Amino acid sequence: MAAGRLGGPGTKYGPCKGGCKHTDCAKTREMADTLCTVCLKEIGYDERFYELDDKTLVHAICVETE
């Protein structure tokens, strides 16, 4: 399984800066705001993460150090 990474707002692969109505931007912001199921901190932007089979998100560093 390969880790993913969300580009920050305003970057080439990130959501638009500020508010917009793009579906992809909204989903990216939603994923970035999701809490890691291990450390309970936001997944955030430019951080490696995994999406588990049950669709939960977890920081790669949290899984790799357990």
N, C-alpha and C positions, 0 to 999 in steps of 0.2 A: 504494500500500500504506500502510495506517495503522499507526502504532506502537501497541503495547499497553503496559499498565502493570499490575503486580500490586499490589493493596492489601496493606498490612502486616497482620501478625497482630493480630486484635482489632478491626480497622476494619470498616466496613460491607461492603466488598467483598473483604476479605482472609480468610485462613484463621482458624480458631479460635486463641485463645492457648493455648499448651501443647499437650499431646498429645490427639489425638482420632482417631477411626477414619473420619472423613468422606472419601470418595473425592476430592471436589473440593479439600478442604484439603490432602490428601496431594499431589495433582497441582500445586497452587499452590506448595507448599514445594519440591517437586522442581524446578519451573521456576525458582524463585528461587535455588536452589542450583546450577543449571547454569552452566557457565563460558561466557562470551562467546567466540566463536571468533576474535575480533580481539585483545582486550586480555587475555584469559584470567583475568578477574576474574568473580566471581559476578554474575549478572543482578540479583539482589537485588529489593527491594521499592521501589515508588514511583519506579522508573527506567523511562524509555521504552525499549522494545526491539522488535525485529522477529523474527518466526519465518520463516526462509527456506524455500524450496521443499523442501529436504532435511530439514526439521524442526529444523535447528540454530537456536540463539538468538544474537542479537547485539545489543549496546546500540545504540540509535538514534544516539547521539553518535559511536560508533565508525564507523558506516557513513557518516554525514553529513559527517564530517571527513576521510575517506579520499580 
